[in-house]
């Protein structure tokens, strides 16, 4: 039994604190916006923007404008109807004040204000207000201009009627409280991606995004809705049919909007699903309805047209989704999600509505586009043949390499058997591999040297990939299998490092490896197990004064700290390859956990990563050429 009572403290009724309203949000911000880093900062922006987009979904607005000011404040405007400003019948103060200062207050709880919305809990804008050093709301409604200002969520005065106006809508300006939010350094690209996405999901919405800090401006308007989104996602891919399939209908009071297009790629994960503009990263009922209808209709059409023979097995879901890019958007009242973070939609009505709407429209599209339909079926049948071939390879592999019974001979394994303690360094070539093997700590560090560049898996089917020796070595060394069967809990090392030379070949090898992990071991990235080692670029020495540095700027800064006499005797060695370092240098600079520099590979922006890998490693040359021409002026230290 603890003897806390002996420590002079008391625990009684007076120790129980009750936090209410704005005070609760400020004391426990993580409950309302998640982490208080840049993620929470962006959440604050999105919460206010979502309210304006809800006005668009309700048919009362067409334009949303977001401005990041020089001082870090943000202004969000829309041309909707404006937040009501009259006295709230229950609260006895202006409804605007209720919306901005009372948690769980809003027009989205079953009234007639919003049929559908992305906000469900009514804590969004009031939480933003509570976490803002300053906030001001201007409402243009019914020909009058009203305003109210707040500090840390507390109204500074009653709502004021400024006078007549011919505008309509709501304008919110807020300055996040720097004592709570850790950074005000907004990421323009990340926010722009979200705003672009919302413009696709609400066709006809005009979105203007301005960053006054860097004088950046983007305007989004997509009349084609998610049909334009699919075209954007496939802009760097070779497609099987020029025009995407598109349907926009309502069933069972659920608005269903779906667009899809088949490509020549072998990926099966390019399905993006949304419910009331919320990205459901884990899919859910609407995705289930879509997949069931897709498989059912394609099998029915293929058999009816003789493209599947009587003795052929039905095509599976994986077969019909190979090369498919699809966007699914549903809008419904009171959507149900599996968790507060809304990754998965669990409303059964969504599955039924999508199955019905998409199934009927997809059947009609195939009938009306027979040439495109034939190409799609042929790709699905080809995928089925490959699946059967891969099954045979896997059955053989269970008795051999892929199940870990035979680790690759080139692997220098570590002695510790606990994966949580172990690291695997994937290095380029025998020379670097030799230095790494000698310099490592054999207790917990393993080395896998690869010979040359691995196969470009972006252009290869799974069966061909599994026949490549270097790829097989990667799979067996890491463990956990690959693709849909990959199990991150079974990997042999909890830290996997890519360690390549600081030259063009090294960059190419690193890109090939990242492509492989992105396509076939993605949980390794999402779980935080994949890293990039950062060997130094230079060794700078003058007498006994020596330092390893990682950039030109760091080199110059170090030299600037030297006395004039030292500068006259400075020696600079540039490392083009890991093999140029001896074992001791490689340990000291790159492998020693006590002082190494590493980068963790993350999945912050899956769509952007998908586009980049497709553009860099895919079949189409023009997008890659444009990328090289655009970024060529930025290249330094090019090895030719």
C-alpha positions as CSV (number, residue, x, y, z in Angstrom):
1,X,0.0,0.0,0.0
2,X,1.3,3.4,-1.0
3,X,2.2,5.8,1.9
4,X,1.3,9.0,0.0
5,X,-0.4,10.3,3.1
6,X,3.0,10.5,4.7
7,X,4.2,12.9,2.1
8,X,2.2,15.9,3.4
9,X,-0.4,16.0,0.5
10,X,-4.1,15.4,0.9
11,X,-6.6,14.0,-1.4
12,X,-10.2,15.0,-0.7
13,X,-13.3,16.6,-2.4
14,X,-11.4,19.9,-2.9
15,X,-8.9,18.1,-5.3
16,X,-11.6,17.2,-7.8
17,X,-11.6,19.8,-10.6
18,X,-14.5,20.4,-13.0
19,X,-13.5,21.9,-16.3
20,X,-16.2,23.4,-18.4
21,X,-16.5,25.1,-21.8
22,X,-13.6,27.1,-23.2
23,X,-11.5,26.3,-20.1
24,X,-11.8,22.6,-20.8
25,X,-10.6,23.0,-24.4
26,X,-7.6,25.1,-23.4
27,X,-6.6,22.7,-20.7
28,X,-7.0,19.6,-22.8
29,X,-6.7,20.7,-26.5
30,X,-5.7,17.2,-27.6
31,X,-9.3,16.0,-27.0
32,X,-10.6,18.5,-29.6
33,X,-7.9,19.0,-32.2
34,X,-5.4,16.1,-31.6
35,X,-1.7,17.0,-31.3
36,X,-0.9,20.6,-30.8
37,X,1.9,20.6,-33.4
38,X,1.4,21.4,-37.1
39,X,-1.3,18.7,-37.4
40,X,-3.4,20.5,-34.8
41,X,-2.7,23.9,-36.4
42,X,-4.0,22.5,-39.7
43,X,-7.0,20.9,-37.9
44,X,-8.0,24.4,-36.7
45,X,-8.0,25.7,-40.3
46,X,-9.9,22.8,-41.6
47,X,-12.6,23.0,-38.8
48,X,-13.4,26.6,-39.9
49,X,-13.2,25.8,-43.6
50,X,-15.5,22.8,-43.1
51,X,-18.3,25.1,-41.9
52,X,-18.1,27.1,-45.0
53,X,-18.1,24.0,-47.2
54,X,-21.1,22.8,-45.4
55,X,-22.9,26.0,-46.6
56,X,-21.9,24.9,-50.2
57,X,-23.3,21.4,-49.6
58,X,-26.5,23.0,-48.4
59,X,-26.8,24.9,-51.6
60,X,-26.4,28.3,-50.0
61,X,-22.8,29.2,-51.1
62,X,-20.6,28.8,-54.1
63,X,-17.3,30.4,-53.0
64,X,-14.8,29.8,-50.1
65,X,-11.7,31.8,-49.6
66,X,-8.8,31.1,-47.2
67,X,-6.1,33.6,-46.5
68,X,-3.0,33.0,-44.3
69,X,-1.8,36.4,-43.0
70,X,1.7,37.6,-42.5
71,X,1.3,37.5,-38.7
72,X,0.1,33.8,-38.8
73,X,-3.6,34.6,-38.4
74,X,-6.1,33.0,-40.9
75,X,-9.2,34.4,-42.5
76,X,-11.9,32.1,-43.9
77,X,-14.8,33.6,-46.0
78,X,-17.8,32.2,-47.7
79,X,-20.8,33.7,-49.6
80,X,-23.4,31.6,-47.7
81,X,-26.4,32.7,-45.8
82,X,-24.4,33.8,-42.7
83,X,-24.5,32.4,-39.1
84,X,-27.8,33.4,-37.5
85,X,-27.4,36.4,-35.1
86,X,-30.8,36.7,-33.4
87,X,-31.3,35.8,-29.7
88,X,-31.2,32.1,-29.1
89,X,-34.5,31.0,-27.5
90,X,-32.8,28.7,-24.9
91,X,-29.5,30.5,-24.2
92,X,-30.8,34.1,-24.2
93,X,-27.8,35.5,-26.1
94,X,-27.0,35.9,-29.8
95,X,-27.0,32.6,-31.7
96,X,-23.6,33.7,-33.2
97,X,-22.2,33.8,-29.6
98,X,-23.7,30.4,-28.9
99,X,-22.1,28.9,-32.0
100,X,-18.7,30.4,-31.2
101,X,-18.5,29.7,-27.4
102,X,-20.7,26.7,-26.5
103,X,-19.5,23.2,-27.2
104,X,-21.9,20.9,-29.0
105,X,-23.9,23.8,-30.4
106,X,-24.6,23.8,-34.1
107,X,-27.1,23.4,-36.8
108,X,-26.2,19.8,-37.6
109,X,-28.1,17.7,-35.0
110,X,-31.2,16.8,-36.8
111,X,-32.8,20.2,-37.6
112,X,-33.5,21.5,-41.1
113,X,-30.4,23.8,-41.3
114,X,-28.1,21.1,-42.8
115,X,-29.2,17.9,-44.5
116,X,-25.6,16.7,-44.6
117,X,-22.4,18.1,-43.1
118,X,-18.8,17.1,-42.3
119,X,-19.1,18.3,-38.7
120,X,-21.2,16.1,-36.4
121,X,-20.3,17.1,-32.9
122,X,-20.5,20.9,-32.8
123,X,-17.1,21.4,-31.1
124,X,-15.2,22.5,-34.2
125,X,-15.4,26.2,-34.5
126,X,-15.9,26.8,-30.8
127,X,-12.8,24.7,-30.1
128,X,-10.9,26.8,-32.6
129,X,-12.1,30.0,-30.9
130,X,-11.0,28.6,-27.4
131,X,-7.6,27.9,-28.8
132,X,-7.2,31.3,-30.4
133,X,-5.5,34.3,-28.9
134,X,-7.9,36.4,-30.9
135,X,-10.9,35.7,-33.0
136,X,-13.3,37.9,-34.9
137,X,-16.5,36.8,-36.8
138,X,-18.2,39.1,-39.4
139,X,-21.6,38.0,-40.4
140,X,-23.4,39.4,-43.5
141,X,-27.0,38.3,-43.2
142,X,-30.4,39.8,-44.1
143,X,-28.9,43.0,-45.4
144,X,-27.0,43.7,-42.1
145,X,-23.4,43.4,-41.0
146,X,-22.8,42.0,-37.5
147,X,-19.5,41.4,-35.7
148,X,-18.2,39.9,-32.5
149,X,-14.7,39.6,-31.2
150,X,-13.2,37.0,-28.7
151,X,-10.0,36.5,-26.7
152,X,-9.2,32.9,-25.8
153,X,-12.8,32.1,-26.6
154,X,-14.3,34.8,-24.3
155,X,-16.5,37.4,-26.0
156,X,-15.1,40.9,-25.6
157,X,-18.6,42.5,-26.1
158,X,-22.1,41.7,-27.3
159,X,-22.7,41.1,-31.0
160,X,-22.7,44.5,-32.7
161,X,-24.8,45.6,-35.7
162,X,-22.3,47.6,-37.8
163,X,-24.8,48.7,-40.4
164,X,-26.4,47.8,-43.8
165,X,-24.6,45.6,-46.3
166,X,-25.2,44.1,-49.7
167,X,-23.0,41.1,-49.0
168,X,-23.9,37.8,-47.5
169,X,-21.9,35.1,-45.8
170,X,-19.5,34.6,-42.9
171,X,-15.9,35.8,-42.4
172,X,-13.9,34.3,-39.5
173,X,-10.4,35.5,-38.6
174,X,-8.5,33.8,-35.9
175,X,-4.9,33.8,-34.4
176,X,-3.9,30.5,-32.9
177,X,-2.7,30.9,-29.3
178,X,1.1,30.3,-29.5
179,X,1.2,29.3,-25.8
180,X,-0.8,26.2,-26.7
181,X,-0.2,25.6,-30.4
182,X,3.5,24.7,-30.9
183,X,3.9,26.2,-34.4
184,X,2.3,28.8,-36.7
185,X,4.3,27.6,-39.7
186,X,1.5,26.4,-41.9
187,X,2.3,24.0,-44.7
188,X,0.9,25.6,-47.9
189,X,1.2,22.4,-49.9
190,X,-0.6,20.2,-47.4
191,X,-3.5,22.6,-46.9
192,X,-3.7,23.2,-50.7
193,X,-4.0,19.4,-51.3
194,X,-7.0,19.3,-48.9
195,X,-8.7,22.3,-50.5
196,X,-8.2,20.9,-53.9
197,X,-9.8,17.7,-52.7
198,X,-12.8,19.5,-51.3
199,X,-13.2,21.4,-54.6
200,X,-13.3,18.0,-56.5
201,X,-15.8,16.7,-54.0
202,X,-18.2,19.7,-54.4
203,X,-18.4,20.4,-58.1
204,X,-19.1,24.0,-58.8
205,X,-17.3,25.2,-55.6
206,X,-14.8,28.0,-56.3
207,X,-12.0,27.9,-53.8
208,X,-9.3,30.6,-53.4
209,X,-6.3,30.0,-51.2
210,X,-3.8,32.8,-50.5
211,X,-0.6,32.7,-48.5
212,X,0.5,36.3,-47.9
213,X,3.7,35.1,-46.2
214,X,5.2,33.9,-49.6
215,X,2.8,35.6,-52.0
216,X,1.3,32.3,-53.1
217,X,-2.2,31.9,-54.5
218,X,-4.1,28.9,-55.8
219,X,-7.7,28.9,-57.2
220,X,-9.6,25.6,-57.6
221,X,-12.8,25.1,-59.6
222,X,-13.7,21.7,-61.1
223,X,-17.0,21.6,-63.0
224,X,-16.5,17.9,-63.5
225,X,-16.4,17.1,-59.8
226,X,-14.8,13.8,-58.9
227,X,-14.6,12.9,-62.6
228,X,-11.9,15.7,-62.8
229,X,-10.4,14.2,-59.7
230,X,-9.9,10.8,-61.4
231,X,-8.4,12.5,-64.4
232,X,-5.9,14.3,-62.1
233,X,-5.0,11.1,-60.2
234,X,-4.3,9.3,-63.6
235,X,-2.6,12.2,-65.3
236,X,0.8,10.4,-65.3
237,X,-0.6,6.9,-66.1
238,X,-1.5,5.2,-69.4
239,X,-5.2,4.6,-69.3
240,X,-7.4,1.9,-71.0
241,X,-10.2,4.3,-71.8
242,X,-10.0,8.0,-72.4
243,X,-13.1,9.2,-70.6
244,X,-13.7,8.1,-67.0
245,X,-17.0,6.5,-66.0
246,X,-19.1,8.9,-63.9
247,X,-22.4,8.7,-62.1
248,X,-24.2,11.1,-59.8
249,X,-27.6,9.9,-58.4
250,X,-29.5,9.6,-55.2
251,X,-31.0,6.4,-53.7
252,X,-32.6,6.0,-50.3
253,X,-31.9,9.6,-49.5
254,X,-28.1,9.0,-50.0
255,X,-26.4,11.1,-52.7
256,X,-23.9,8.8,-54.5
257,X,-21.2,10.2,-56.8
258,X,-18.7,7.8,-58.3
259,X,-16.0,8.1,-61.0
260,X,-13.5,5.4,-62.1
261,X,-11.0,4.8,-64.8
262,X,-8.8,1.8,-65.6
263,X,-5.0,2.2,-66.2
264,X,-2.3,-0.1,-67.4
265,X,-0.7,-0.3,-63.9
266,X,-0.8,-3.3,-61.7
267,X,-1.8,-1.5,-58.5
268,X,-5.1,-2.5,-56.7
269,X,-5.2,0.1,-53.9
270,X,-6.2,3.3,-55.8
271,X,-9.7,3.6,-54.3
272,X,-10.5,6.9,-52.5
273,X,-13.6,7.1,-50.4
274,X,-15.4,10.0,-48.8
275,X,-18.5,10.5,-46.7
276,X,-19.8,14.1,-46.4
277,X,-16.4,15.3,-47.7
278,X,-14.5,13.3,-45.0
279,X,-11.8,11.1,-46.3
280,X,-12.4,7.6,-45.0
281,X,-9.0,6.1,-45.3
282,X,-10.2,2.7,-44.1
283,X,-13.1,2.6,-46.5
284,X,-16.3,1.2,-45.1
285,X,-19.8,0.5,-46.2
286,X,-19.7,2.6,-49.3
287,X,-16.5,0.9,-50.5
288,X,-18.1,-2.6,-49.8
289,X,-21.1,-1.7,-51.9
290,X,-18.9,-0.5,-54.7
291,X,-16.6,-3.5,-54.7
292,X,-19.5,-6.0,-54.6
293,X,-21.2,-4.2,-57.6
294,X,-18.0,-3.9,-59.5
295,X,-17.2,-7.6,-59.3
296,X,-20.8,-8.8,-59.9
297,X,-21.4,-6.6,-63.0
298,X,-18.0,-7.4,-64.6
299,X,-18.5,-11.1,-64.2
300,X,-22.0,-10.9,-65.5
301,X,-21.0,-8.8,-68.5
302,X,-18.0,-11.0,-69.3
303,X,-20.0,-14.2,-69.3
304,X,-22.8,-12.6,-71.3
305,X,-20.4,-11.5,-74.0
306,X,-18.4,-14.7,-74.1
307,X,-15.3,-13.1,-72.7
308,X,-15.3,-15.6,-69.9
309,X,-15.7,-19.2,-70.9
310,X,-18.0,-21.7,-69.2
311,X,-15.1,-23.5,-67.6
312,X,-13.4,-20.3,-66.4
313,X,-13.7,-19.4,-62.8
314,X,-15.3,-16.1,-61.9
315,X,-13.0,-13.1,-61.6
316,X,-12.2,-12.1,-58.1
317,X,-12.3,-8.7,-56.5
318,X,-8.5,-8.3,-56.8
319,X,-8.7,-9.3,-60.5
320,X,-11.3,-6.6,-61.4
321,X,-9.5,-3.9,-59.3
322,X,-6.1,-4.2,-60.9
323,X,-5.2,-0.9,-62.5
324,X,-8.4,0.7,-61.2
325,X,-8.5,4.3,-60.0
326,X,-11.8,5.2,-58.4
327,X,-13.3,8.0,-56.2
328,X,-16.4,7.2,-54.2
329,X,-18.3,10.1,-52.5
330,X,-21.5,9.7,-50.6
331,X,-23.5,12.4,-48.8
332,X,-26.1,11.3,-46.2
333,X,-27.8,12.3,-43.0
334,X,-26.3,11.2,-39.7
335,X,-23.4,9.1,-41.0
336,X,-22.0,6.6,-38.6
337,X,-18.3,6.0,-38.3
338,X,-16.2,3.4,-36.5
339,X,-14.4,6.0,-34.5
340,X,-14.1,9.7,-33.7
341,X,-11.4,10.0,-36.4
342,X,-13.9,8.8,-39.0
343,X,-11.5,6.6,-41.0
344,X,-14.3,4.1,-41.7
345,X,-18.0,4.6,-42.6
346,X,-20.3,2.0,-41.0
347,X,-23.7,3.2,-42.1
348,X,-25.4,0.1,-43.8
349,X,-27.6,2.3,-45.9
350,X,-24.5,3.6,-47.8
351,X,-23.6,0.1,-48.9
352,X,-27.1,-0.5,-50.3
353,X,-27.3,2.9,-52.1
354,X,-23.9,2.5,-53.7
355,X,-24.5,-1.0,-54.8
356,X,-27.8,0.0,-56.4
357,X,-26.7,3.2,-58.1
358,X,-23.3,2.1,-59.2
359,X,-24.3,-1.4,-60.3
360,X,-27.0,-0.1,-62.6
361,X,-24.9,2.7,-64.1
362,X,-21.8,0.5,-64.5
363,X,-23.8,-2.2,-66.4
364,X,-25.2,0.5,-68.7
365,X,-21.7,2.0,-69.3
366,X,-20.2,-1.3,-70.3
367,X,-23.0,-1.9,-72.7
368,X,-22.7,1.5,-74.3
369,X,-18.9,1.3,-74.5
370,X,-18.1,-2.2,-75.8
371,X,-14.6,-1.5,-77.1
372,X,-13.5,0.0,-73.7
373,X,-15.4,-2.8,-71.9
374,X,-13.5,-5.5,-73.8
375,X,-10.1,-3.9,-72.9
376,X,-11.1,-3.8,-69.3
377,X,-12.2,-7.4,-69.2
378,X,-9.0,-8.5,-71.0
379,X,-7.0,-6.8,-68.3
380,X,-9.0,-8.4,-65.6
381,X,-8.6,-11.9,-67.2
382,X,-4.8,-11.2,-67.5
383,X,-4.8,-10.3,-63.8
384,X,-6.5,-13.6,-62.9
385,X,-3.9,-15.6,-64.8
386,X,-1.1,-13.8,-63.0
387,X,-2.9,-14.4,-59.7
388,X,-3.0,-18.1,-60.3
389,X,0.7,-18.1,-61.3
390,X,1.6,-16.2,-58.2
391,X,-0.3,-18.7,-56.1
392,X,1.9,-21.4,-57.5
393,X,5.0,-19.4,-56.7
394,X,3.8,-18.8,-53.2
395,X,3.0,-22.5,-52.6
396,X,6.5,-23.3,-53.6
397,X,7.9,-20.4,-51.6
398,X,6.2,-21.7,-48.4
399,X,8.7,-24.5,-48.5
400,X,11.6,-22.3,-49.2
401,X,12.8,-18.7,-49.3
402,X,9.7,-16.5,-48.8
403,X,8.7,-18.1,-45.5
404,X,12.1,-17.5,-43.9
405,X,13.5,-21.1,-43.9
406,X,16.4,-20.0,-46.1
407,X,17.8,-16.5,-45.4
408,X,19.9,-15.0,-48.2
409,X,23.6,-16.0,-48.1
410,X,24.7,-12.4,-48.5
411,X,22.9,-11.3,-45.3
412,X,25.2,-10.7,-42.4
413,X,22.7,-11.2,-39.6
414,X,22.9,-9.9,-36.0
415,X,23.0,-12.0,-32.9
416,X,20.0,-10.6,-31.0
417,X,16.8,-12.4,-31.8
418,X,14.4,-9.7,-30.5
419,X,13.1,-7.8,-33.5
420,X,12.5,-4.7,-31.4
421,X,16.2,-4.4,-30.8
422,X,17.4,-5.1,-34.3
423,X,18.3,-3.0,-37.3
424,X,18.8,-3.9,-40.9
425,X,21.0,-1.8,-43.2
426,X,20.3,-2.3,-46.9
427,X,23.5,-1.1,-48.6
428,X,24.6,-0.7,-52.2
429,X,27.3,-3.0,-53.5
430,X,29.9,-5.3,-52.0
431,X,32.4,-2.5,-51.2
432,X,30.0,-0.6,-49.0
433,X,28.7,-3.8,-47.7
434,X,32.2,-4.8,-46.6
435,X,32.8,-1.6,-44.7
436,X,29.3,-1.8,-43.1
437,X,29.8,-5.4,-42.0
438,X,33.2,-4.5,-40.4
439,X,31.9,-1.3,-38.8
440,X,28.6,-2.5,-37.4
441,X,27.7,-3.6,-33.9
442,X,27.1,-7.3,-34.6
443,X,24.8,-7.6,-31.6
444,X,21.9,-5.7,-33.1
445,X,22.9,-4.6,-36.6
446,X,22.5,-6.7,-39.7
447,X,23.8,-5.9,-43.2
448,X,22.2,-6.8,-46.6
449,X,24.3,-5.7,-49.6
450,X,22.4,-5.5,-52.9
451,X,24.1,-6.0,-56.3
452,X,23.2,-3.1,-58.6
453,X,19.7,-1.7,-59.0
454,X,16.7,-3.8,-58.0
455,X,13.8,-4.4,-60.4
456,X,11.5,-1.4,-61.0
457,X,8.4,-2.9,-59.4
458,X,6.2,-0.1,-60.8
459,X,6.5,-1.7,-64.2
460,X,6.5,-5.4,-63.2
461,X,3.8,-7.9,-62.2
462,X,4.1,-9.7,-58.9
463,X,5.1,-13.0,-60.5
464,X,8.1,-11.4,-62.3
465,X,9.1,-9.5,-59.2
466,X,9.2,-12.7,-57.1
467,X,11.7,-14.2,-59.6
468,X,14.2,-11.4,-59.1
469,X,17.0,-12.4,-56.8
470,X,17.5,-9.0,-55.2
471,X,13.8,-8.6,-54.4
472,X,13.6,-12.1,-53.0
473,X,16.6,-11.3,-50.8
474,X,14.8,-8.2,-49.5
475,X,11.6,-10.1,-48.8
476,X,13.2,-13.0,-47.0
477,X,15.6,-10.9,-44.9
478,X,12.9,-8.5,-43.7
479,X,10.2,-11.2,-43.2
480,X,6.4,-10.6,-42.9
481,X,5.6,-11.6,-46.6
482,X,4.5,-9.0,-49.1
483,X,1.4,-7.2,-50.6
484,X,-1.9,-8.0,-49.1
485,X,-0.4,-10.7,-46.9
486,X,2.3,-8.5,-45.4
487,X,2.2,-8.7,-41.6
488,X,4.3,-6.0,-40.0
489,X,4.2,-7.9,-36.6
490,X,6.3,-10.6,-38.2
491,X,9.2,-8.5,-39.5
492,X,12.7,-9.5,-38.3
493,X,13.9,-6.0,-37.7
494,X,12.0,-3.0,-36.3
495,X,14.3,-0.5,-38.0
496,X,15.1,-0.9,-41.6
497,X,17.6,1.6,-43.1
498,X,18.3,2.4,-46.7
499,X,22.0,3.3,-47.0
500,X,23.1,4.3,-50.5
501,X,25.8,6.5,-52.0
502,X,25.4,10.3,-52.3
503,X,25.4,10.2,-56.1
504,X,22.9,9.7,-59.0
505,X,23.1,5.9,-58.9
506,X,22.6,6.0,-55.1
507,X,19.5,8.2,-55.5
508,X,18.1,5.9,-58.2
509,X,18.6,2.8,-56.1
510,X,16.9,4.6,-53.1
511,X,13.9,5.5,-55.3
512,X,13.6,1.9,-56.6
513,X,13.7,0.6,-53.0
514,X,11.1,3.2,-51.8
515,X,8.9,2.3,-54.7
516,X,9.1,-1.4,-53.6
517,X,8.3,-0.6,-50.0
518,X,5.5,1.8,-51.0
519,X,3.8,-0.8,-53.2
520,X,4.4,-4.1,-51.4
521,X,5.3,-3.4,-47.8
522,X,3.4,-0.2,-47.1
523,X,2.8,-0.9,-43.4
524,X,6.5,-0.8,-42.9
525,X,6.2,3.0,-43.7
526,X,2.9,3.7,-42.0
527,X,4.2,1.9,-38.8
528,X,7.3,4.0,-38.7
529,X,9.8,1.2,-39.4
530,X,11.6,2.5,-42.5
531,X,14.4,5.0,-42.4
532,X,17.0,6.6,-44.7
533,X,20.6,6.7,-43.4
534,X,22.4,10.0,-43.9
535,X,26.1,9.5,-44.5
536,X,28.1,12.7,-44.4
537,X,28.9,14.5,-47.7
538,X,32.3,16.0,-46.6
539,X,35.0,15.5,-44.1
540,X,36.5,18.9,-43.2
541,X,39.9,18.9,-41.4
542,X,42.5,21.4,-40.4
543,X,45.2,20.0,-38.2
544,X,43.4,18.3,-35.3
545,X,40.2,20.2,-35.9
546,X,37.9,17.8,-37.9
547,X,34.2,17.5,-38.6
548,X,31.9,15.4,-40.8
549,X,29.2,17.6,-42.4
550,X,26.1,16.8,-44.4
551,X,25.7,19.8,-46.7
552,X,27.6,22.6,-48.5
553,X,26.1,25.1,-46.1
554,X,27.2,23.1,-43.0
555,X,30.7,22.8,-44.6
556,X,31.0,26.6,-45.1
557,X,29.6,27.4,-41.7
558,X,32.2,25.1,-40.0
559,X,35.1,26.7,-42.0
560,X,33.8,30.1,-41.0
561,X,34.4,29.2,-37.4
562,X,38.1,28.5,-38.0
563,X,40.9,31.0,-37.4
564,X,42.6,32.4,-40.6
565,X,45.6,30.1,-40.1
566,X,43.4,27.0,-39.9
567,X,41.5,28.1,-43.1
568,X,44.8,28.2,-45.0
569,X,45.4,24.5,-44.1
570,X,41.9,23.2,-44.5
571,X,41.4,19.8,-46.2
572,X,38.0,18.9,-47.7
573,X,37.2,15.4,-48.7
574,X,33.9,14.7,-50.5
575,X,32.4,11.3,-50.1
576,X,30.7,10.1,-53.3
577,X,30.4,6.5,-52.1
578,X,30.1,4.7,-48.8
579,X,33.0,2.5,-50.0
580,X,35.3,5.5,-49.7
581,X,34.9,5.3,-45.9
582,X,36.7,2.8,-43.8
583,X,34.7,0.8,-41.3
584,X,35.5,3.0,-38.3
585,X,34.4,6.2,-40.2
586,X,31.2,4.6,-41.4
587,X,30.3,3.6,-37.8
588,X,31.2,6.9,-36.4
589,X,29.2,9.0,-38.9
590,X,26.3,6.9,-40.1
591,X,25.6,3.7,-38.0
592,X,26.3,4.7,-34.4
593,X,22.9,5.3,-32.8
594,X,24.6,7.8,-30.5
595,X,25.4,10.4,-33.1
596,X,24.0,9.3,-36.5
597,X,21.6,11.4,-38.6
598,X,18.6,9.5,-40.0
599,X,15.4,10.4,-41.7
600,X,12.1,8.5,-41.0
601,X,10.1,7.7,-44.1
602,X,6.4,8.7,-43.4
603,X,3.1,8.6,-45.3
604,X,1.9,12.1,-44.5
605,X,0.5,12.6,-48.0
606,X,-0.4,9.3,-49.5
607,X,-2.0,10.8,-52.7
608,X,1.1,12.9,-53.4
609,X,3.4,9.9,-52.8
610,X,1.2,7.8,-55.2
611,X,1.5,10.5,-57.9
612,X,5.2,10.9,-57.4
613,X,6.1,7.2,-57.6
614,X,3.9,6.8,-60.7
615,X,5.4,9.8,-62.4
616,X,9.1,8.9,-61.6
617,X,8.9,5.1,-62.1
618,X,5.9,4.5,-64.4
619,X,5.5,3.9,-68.1
620,X,4.8,7.5,-69.4
621,X,7.9,9.5,-70.4
622,X,6.4,13.0,-70.9
623,X,5.5,13.6,-67.1
624,X,9.0,12.4,-66.1
625,X,10.6,14.7,-68.7
626,X,8.6,17.7,-67.5
627,X,9.7,16.9,-63.9
628,X,13.4,16.8,-65.0
629,X,13.1,20.0,-67.0
630,X,11.3,21.8,-64.1
631,X,13.8,20.8,-61.4
632,X,17.0,20.7,-63.4
633,X,18.1,24.3,-62.3
634,X,17.9,23.1,-58.7
635,X,20.4,20.2,-59.2
636,X,23.8,20.5,-57.5
637,X,26.9,18.2,-57.5
638,X,25.6,16.3,-60.5
639,X,27.8,13.2,-61.2
640,X,28.2,12.6,-65.0
